[in-house]
């Protein structure tokens, strides 16, 4: 938060990624995603498996889910008079999320809202057009709710084309605020079972993803142990 506050004050942009086990599997398979992650200025642990393997490596980090960063970052932006932008799934969801953020931080200024078209290419012409509009809007913080790897690749391009904007890739964070998706209850999160809650809510999309992630965990744990 101190780092981001300094960047707001100096009008220096950044890219913030929230790594989880699904990202790890994608990073091993997708060279473009690896390049996008290399362009991130800040990376936090979005999932408990990342925290566990960091402890195994004796380089522990704290859990900091992207969805729990949205409100604190919005309040910080309001405090620093840094306008924000919302880029995500649908106009309705973004409008509802914006209203929720205004209730949390009444002084926040929302300078730009955009729901890219279906099949959005995060490095194509439409992405470049959005980044041009975003830079012209004066926004200093853009929440990206586009899903991985789109949001991280878009943020990496944004670091080149809109260098004064901070990009925070927060996945479903805006949908949770808008009510489009319902986050797991706090007690479910406390026992590290949020993944099961989400999978049961959308098994068709998530069963395969989580199975692949589970298969990657032993190898990741072994590499973490060897890196001590």
N, C-alpha and C positions, 0 to 999 in steps of 0.2 A: 504493500500500500504506500509506503514511503517512496519507493522507486517511481510508482505511477504518479504520485502527487508531484514529484519533481519534474516529471515529463509533462504534466499538464501545465505547470508554471512556465516551463521553457518552450512550450508548444512543440515538443518533440514526440513523435509517434512511437508506437511499439506494437508488437504482436504477442499475445498471450495465448498459449495453448494449455489444454487440460488433459493430460495423458491418462489413459486407462488401458486395460488389457486388450481391448479390441483394437486400439490404436497400435499397440505393440505388434499384433499379428499383421496389421496392414503395413506397418513400417518395414517388416521383413519381406513383404511381397511386392511393394510398390515403390519404385525408385523416385517417382514424382512426389509421393507423399513424404519420403525421406528428405528430399530437397526442401519441401515446404516447411518441415519441422526444423530443419537447420536454419531457416530464416526467422524463427520465432525468437523473441528477446527474452521471454519469460515462460517457464513451463512449471505447472503445478500438478500434484497427484490427484487425479479425479476418481480413482478407484482404490478400494482396500488392497487388492493384490499388488498394486504398485508400492503401497506403504509396506506391506509384508516383505516383499523382495528387497526393498531398501534397507529394512532392518536386518535381513539375512546378509546383505552386503556390508553391514556395519557402517552404513551411510544413511541414517534414518531421515525421512521427511514426514511431514504431517499431511493428513488427508485434507484436501481443499477442493471439493466438488465445484465444477463450473456453475451449477445452478445456485450454489450458495454465495457466489461472488457477485451476482447481478445487482442485488440491492446495495451491498456495501460500496461497490464501485460507482453506482448511481449517486449515492449520498456524497461520496468523495468528489465526483464531478460537479455536483450542485454546489458544494462548499468552495470549489476552486473556480466556479463560474465557467465550467467547460461544457459546452453543449454536447448532447449525445445523439446517436443514431441507432435505429433498430432495423436490422436486415434479417429476414427470416421467411417463414413458411407461407403465411397468408396475411392479407390486409386486415382481416377481422382479428386474427390472433395478435398481430402487432399493435393494433389500436387498443385492444383490451390490456395487453402488457404495458403499453405506454400509460394508460390510465392508472394501472396498479402502481407503476413506478412514481407517478406524480403524487399518489397518496402517500407513498413512503418518503419521497423527497420533493415537497411542494415547490421548491425553488428550481428544480431541474428544468433545463431547456431542451426539448426534443427538436433537433434541427432537421432531421431527415428520417423518413421511413420508406422502406422498399421491400416488396415481396417479389423476388425474381421469378421469371416464368418457369414452368415445368421443363425439366431437362436442362436447366441452367448450367452453362460451362463456366467454372470459376476462373478460367484464364482466357476466355473468349472475348469477343467484341462487346457483348452485353455487359460482361463484368467490367471491362474498361470504361464503358459509359457510366455505369453505376459509380465507379470510383471517381470519375470526373465530377459527377453531380455531388458526391459525398464531400470531396475536397472543397468544392465551391460553397457548400452549405455552411461551412465553418465548424462542423462537428469535430470534437477532439477525441471522442470515444465512440466506437461503433461496436455494438453487440451483434455477433454473428451467430444465428441459429439455423445453420444450413446443414448440419451433420458432417461427420468426417467421411472422406478427406476434403470435401468441398470447402468447408469454412477455413481450414488451415491453408489450403492452396490459394483461396481468395485473399486471405490475410497476407500471405507471402507476396502476392502481386501488389497488394495495397501498400506494402512497405516501400515499393518502388515508385508507385504512381501517386500515392497520397501520403507522403512521409510525415506529415504533421498530425495524422490521425492515429489513435490507438485502437487496435483491433483485439477484441476479446471473444474467442471462440467458446461459446457456452452451450452448444448442443440444444437440449430441450428446455433450457433455462427460461426462455421467454414463454414457451407453451405452458410451463408450470404456473407462471405468473398469470397468464391469461385464462387458465382453467381448461385449455384445450387438452392438456394431459394432466393426470393426477399423480403427484409424486407419492412414493411410499410413505406410510406413517413414520413418525420419528422412531418408534420402538423397532420397526423393521430395519431402519437404517442403522440403529445402534447395534444390532446383532449381525450386521454386514450381509443382509439378505435382500437389499434393494434390487439386486440383479434378478432375483427370483420373482419379486413383485412385478417388475417390468416385463419379464418373459411371459408370465401368466397373463398379463394384460394384452400382449401382442405376440403370441407364440409363433405365428406364421413367419414373422419378420425376424424374431430374435432367437429362436431355438438353435438354428444353425450357427448364428454368430457366436452365441455363448458356448456352444459345443467346441467350436474352433478355438476360442479363447482358452477354454479349459485345457485343451490339448497342448497349448503353447506354454502353459504355466510351469510344468516341470522343467522344461529346458531353460526357461527364464530364471527359475529359482537356482538351477545349477550354475548358470553363468554368474548370477549374483553372488553365490557362495565363492566361486573361483576368483571373483574380483576383489575379495577382501584385501 
